[in-house]
């Protein structure tokens, strides 16, 4: 089960890298819950679809998996990313993500997203 769940998360991330709404949504349950701590919590595919491009984002993000661990119905990933912004700048991010899956689809995503302004830790 864990390798199949990991494959679902990898397919989801691939869709996110290309801002492919159909691919992203195909990896989610209808009752998906997405929490970005310190920012928002939303429920359902329609709300998720509307939030795929974050405020100020302009273009496909460059997301790199630092490490990924799968156990049972949970996949945890550490990511770094570069996200083009509408003002022409690029936002660097460090992220920790917890994906909970049910019957092969992501039913909960919990994220900690840290903007990096100076270097790889600040």
Secondary structure as UniProt FT lines:
FT   HELIX           2..17
FT   TURN            18..19
FT   HELIX           21..26
FT   STRAND          28..36
FT   TURN            37..39
FT   STRAND          40..43
FT   HELIX           45..51
FT   TURN            55..56
FT   STRAND          62..71
FT   TURN            72..73
FT   STRAND          74..85
FT   TURN            86..87
FT   STRAND          90..102
FT   TURN            103..104
FT   STRAND          105..116
//
